[in-house]
Amino acid sequence: MTGTPVAPAVGAADTRVDGPAKVTGTAAYTGDLRLPGLAHAVVLQSTIAKGRITDLDAGPAEAAPGVLAVFLPGGPLRFAPVASFYSADGGPMGDARPPLSDHSVHHHGQHIAVVVAETIEQAVDAAGRIRVSYHEDVPATRIEDAEGQLPPGSEDLVRGDLATGLAVADVTVEGHYETPPQHMNAMEPCVTTASWDGDRLTVYDSTQNLAAVRLALATAFGLPATDVRVVSTFVGGGFGSKGTVWPHVLLSAAVARHVGRPVRLALTRPQMFTSCGSRPPTRQRIVLGAHHDGRLTALCHDTISATSVGENVAETAGGVSRMLYACPNVTVRQRIARLDMAPPTFQRAPGRAPGSFALESALDELAYALAMDPIEVRLRNYADTDPSTGHPWSGKHLRDCYRLGAERFGWDPADRTPGTRREGDVLIGTGMATATHEMDQSPAAAWAELRADGTAVIGVASHDIGTGTYTVLGQIAADALGLAPERVTVLLGDTDFPEAPPSIGSQTVALVGPAVRRACENVRDDLLARAVADPRSPWYERALDTIEVGCELYAAELSRTGTPKLTAAGHHHPEQNSPYAIHSFGAQFAEVAVDALTGTVRVRRMVGAFDIGRIVNPRTARSQLLGGMTFGLAQALMEATAIDPVRGHVVEPHLAGYHVPVNADIGTFDVLFVGGPDPHISDLGARGAGEIGVVGAAAAVANAVFHATGVRVRTLPITPDRVVADA
């Protein structure tokens, strides 16, 4: 086959193909769906965090206008058990307790009733008429209220001897770090619409995990998976909140079956704070020992994170300490505290985001104790192989990230004395941190279809969660087929398509991309094989390397044979037990301005240099990394969910009280791509961009605040009171 007659698509900064639909409002999200006969459901939630429902009077609700049904605990709704995502079996549920199964209350905001009505307004009105009485118990709401337990199936890491490493150290530092609970607050709240046709169920769900929704519904209702279809064409963000299946999804299908009509159940913004997971709070302890030359002799990372009673969610903050730096004596311990809280889940860069804040802050403290440049300390402890496994890296250009990031940022290793740079009443500081994120490995499949008009269609049960999946997969397909990207249509978000991994763990482009590429190569090669084997074909017995693939070939050959379309499947099976450690790396740099009188912190600028393998689309990759850095800024300065320590309530379950950055909060951000394709992950060579931008960002900001003020803030977020209190 000869080269394609169109410009290469992979590597081009194409604009997003879904952009016009989103800007004009024609992109169909789950909540936009209008099915004939659609009814509306709302959930009533508990107002206590622990106890039991003693009385529930639904009579006024049942008599309200437009009400079709009211469902209560112990009523007709029954579900077969479905395993938790965090169980040994690795099921699909984020909360494995069957909804409305009994009168026990396990957390504030638990679903305790469902009202179905003709309109959403009628359903909300009726739900407000239900009267509930409780016996309230005292909830455990703080990490110190529960005994720390080793998460099931995990074990402590002990490499070398920590005591010996600390004994031989010339310098030691110890710090205690805290991160708060955080909620994802995607623009689109969770919403599910369910419709039955006999025993066949179709569910339209806002999800990052089509396969998990299908499995949960099939299991809960005792259906063959082939009788459950899940559709999710566009998703308005998730950040992990839509990566598992939550009880409202099961409830929507159950009530739709009972009322015999399609039913939509949409959670409100306040309900999202107790219904779809959160990043759990952590308390971390870091102890470092080092020689005078900066080489580590000991590293201890202890973490305790909160989880709900009955779940095993662990915010594995110590993961970064297992592999990021070379150190002969390492101990990493993880514990969980079971509280009377809504089940937490993974949030963007789980474990790595809070863990890097602690570890990279401690490395900065060590650098100051040694009077050494923070970059130099990290270089002295550079890990040429994965310290946790001994495996070589599949690709690692972290040294280049440090060098190029420092050059772009204007890092001055001589300017490390805290509190010396000042502009009037504003203190200026700079800080840096290392970023890393592991690469999950899951199989993926896709199909590719060539059509007689010279176009192609790709089908894969992946998701568009706002990251540019339609665009990037189209570019990969276009290159493989020798087509211009505008001649490729990508279809996503339907379990009728070949199964793909969930859109979590930064794996969509890295794993689905190779499957799409293989499907395109297979259908292209099938058409070529037919063409050169057919005596009636103008390409009969032609050498393949002399045939120019592309639109003209496909249209001519399919039209000549009267074939409207030709389809082939493609699969990507990552190597299991790979001899390589597959991680992405980066370096984050931040400059802050701190008001010396009020303690207010503003991030003036950030630079992130990232090694993430092949860049399929620089525009979308840059957008992902900038979004991650913004996420990290929010972690550093703003985001925290306040929990009433007495009642266990979310104090401000709305965006007026839960602060996230807006454009006015963001200074000048810059992104550099470092390195090249990763030859050991796939023939595409791409790793994920979705999460690594978060990692290290909060630490870079915190380290910059210390450089500006001399105040080491070890509890996030870095609010003015915490800066001023220690000044």
C-alpha positions, 0 to 999 in steps of 0.5 A: 500500500502506498502513502495516503493522499491526505495529511496525517490526522494523528498529531494534528490539533484538530478542533472537536467535531462535537463542538458545534453541537454542544455550542448550539445546544443540539448535543443530546445529553441523557436529560434531554431525552423525551420518550413517549409517555415519559413519567418522572421520579424523584427520590426522598432522602434521609435527614439523619446520618445513622438510625432507623425509620420508625414511621413513614406516612406516604398517604398525602403524597399518594393523594397528590395530583399526578402521582402514579406511585410511591415506593417505600422501604420494604415495599415491592421493589426487590433487587438481587445482590450486586457486588461493590466495585471495591469488593474482592469480586470487583462488581459494578456498584459504588454502593452495594446496599440494595436501595429501599431494602429496609428501614435502616439509615446508614448515612445522611442523604440515603434514598428512603422513598421514590415518588413517580408522577406525570411531571417533575413538578408533581413528583417534587411536590408529592415527595415533600408531603411524605412525613418521616420519623426516625430513631436517631443514633450518634454517627461516627463522622470523623476519622478519629471516631473509628479505628483504622483498619487494613483494607481487605486484600491489601498489605503494607509495603516494607522494603529494607529497614526503615529504622536503619534508614533513619538511623544512618540519615544525616537529616530527617523531616517529618510532616503530618498532612490532611486533605478534606473530602471533595465532591466532583460537581460535574456540570451534568448531575446524574440522570437515568431514564429507563424503558421496558419492552416486555423483559427487555430493558433500555436505559439511558444513563449519564455514565462513564461505565456502560458495561458496569451499568449493563452488568448491574441491571442484568444482575439486579433484575435477573436478566441476560446481559443481551436483554439490557441495552445502555445508551450514553451518547454525551456525558457532561463530565464525571471525574469518577462520580459516574464511573460506578453504578449508584442506587438511583440507576436501579431505582429508575429501572425498577419503578419504570417496570412497576408503572409500565412507562418510561421513567426519568430519575434525575438527581438534584445538585444537593442530592449529588453530594450524598448519592454519587461518591466523593473523594474521601478525606485523608490524614497522612504522615511522611517521614524522610531521612537523607544524607547530606548529599540529598540521597534518601535513606528512608521513606515512610508514608502512612495514610488513613482515609475515611470510608463508609460502613460496609464499603472498602474504599481506600484513598491509596495516597501512598501509591506515589511513595511506592514507586516515584523515588529510589530509596533503599528503606521504604514503608508504606501503610494504608488504613481505612476508618469506617464512618457513617457517611455516604460511600466515597469513590475514586475521584480524578487521580485517586490516591495520587492527588492527595498522596503527591501533596503530602510526598512532594511537600515533604520533599520540599521540606527536605530540600530546605533542610538540606539547603538544596534546590528542590529539583536537585533533590529529586534528581539525586533520587531519580528512579531509573527502574520501578522501585516497587517491582524492579521493572524497567519503565516503558518510557520515562522522560522525567529528567527532561520534564524537570529541565524543560519545565524549569526553563519555560517557567524561569526557575531560579535554583538560587532563589530559595530563601522564603519571604524575600520577594515582595511587591508592596504588600504582596509576597511572591513565591515559586514552587515545584513538584513531580507528577506521575500517574499509572496506566491501567491496562484493559482490553478493548474492542471496536468495529469499523465500517467502510461505505460505498460513498468512500466514508467510514463509520466507527462503533465502540461502547466508549464514552464522550465525557467532555474530553474529545473522544469523538474527535481523537478516535476519528483521527486514529481511524482516519490515519489507518484508513487513509481518509480525511477526518471529516469522512469518518463518523464515530459512534459511541455510548451504546452497549450494542457496540463492542465493549470498551473500558470505562472512561476512568484511569486515563485509559480511553485513548491509550486502550480504545485507540489501538482497538479502533486502529486495528478494526480499521486496518482489518476492514481495509485489508479485507477490502484490499484482499478482495480487490486483488483476488477478483479477476474483474477488479482493476486491482487484480493481482496488484502488489499491495504496496502499489495500491493507494488506499483512501476514499477513491479506492473504497468507493470504487471497489464497493460500488463495483461489487454492489457492496453497500458497506464492509465491516470488520472488528478490531481488538486490543489485548494489553500484555498481561504481566508486562515486564515494563512499568507503565506510568506517565510523568511530569513536573509542575511549577507554580508562582503565587502572590500572597497578600501579606495582610489577609493571607489571600493566595492567588496563583499567578502562573503555572507550567506543567511539563508532561511525558504522556507518550504519543500526542494524538491531538495536541489541542485536546491533550493540552485541554485535558492537562490544563483542566487537570492543573486547574483541578489541582489549583482547586484542590490547593486553594478552594475545594472542601466539603464541610461535614457537620461533625455532630449530625453528619450532614453535608453543610453546604450541598450546592455550588454557592458553598462548594467553591471551584475555580472560575476564569477569574481565579486562573492565571497564566497556565502553560503546558509542554509535551515531553518525550514521544510515543511509548513503544511498550504500551501499544502500537499507537504509543499513547498514554492518558492525559486526563489525570496527571495534570492534577498530580503534583499541582497542589504541592507545587502551589503549597511549596510556592506559598512556603517560599513566599511566606515561610509558612508551611501549610500542611492542611488543604485547602490553603485558606487565608486563615491557615496562612495567617495563623502560622505567619 
